[in-house]
């Protein structure tokens, strides 16, 4: 009997994680996120009890508390949550799309391209509302460069990683050149942004990028089930009526959009998109649409936790969150590369 498209989707996800495990993971993640948000709005130089901070977040209480919480702490926390969710989902889609545990926006150069687009608009004195547009254009440029250089090689692991690192290095050099040529009053803010930071985020920046990220996450959830059919192989997927080229392009565009919008809010933060899919697969089992949502939740928790750590736990004052995640990400990437190059694994 010939399988229909929907039947193939069900077959591709025939071994979903147990519902109880998914529910437990999701509940734990939500509770952790709520706890971290509470810490984010209450801790700081002007510390306040959690009950006071949450009231101030709703607009009640002392006007000074309301100002600190709603205009300074809350936007930074929300930016970390939105950017982390976008990075987690983008990494999940890319790794499954390329069947490559090393595929992530920062390794493949997407975040470098987003940085180039955003910094170019900063140099031009554009409005903060246009920064997500520049980041998205830069991310698409990086994806195009990667596709031109690596697609014909079959996207094997080693070639993909080396090509992505080369694209990332070239775009980073272009960004540094632009910063050197910046006027002095813009160079400091641009340099801080390119290290990966959610410091100083405002609601004006969050409305546009946040809304676009939610739409991109919704698109990722809608299109993600096509990956179950692509997992069967291009020939089988084509026989079932799926246009594999169009499906891959749509999924790639969704992933690049998510990563670029995250970079618009937090700069080129590394490690999150690379590590989150591995963590979610380890805890929940084979990938499904539900695990994509859990990857977004995990990314939000991880980036917000990292930002709180650099604010309140590390001895270096003013350390950007991107520096902390990069310190963790470098050894993680080396471990993954060694595992992929081990005997018995194809590269």
PyMOL commands that set and color helices and strands:
alter all, ss='L'
color gray80, all
select helices_A, chain A and resi 5-12+19-42+50-57+63-97+110-123+128-153+157-180+184-194+203-223+226-230+234-239+244-266+272-284+289-312+321-340
alter helices_A, ss='H'
color red, helices_A
deselect
rebuild
show_as cartoon
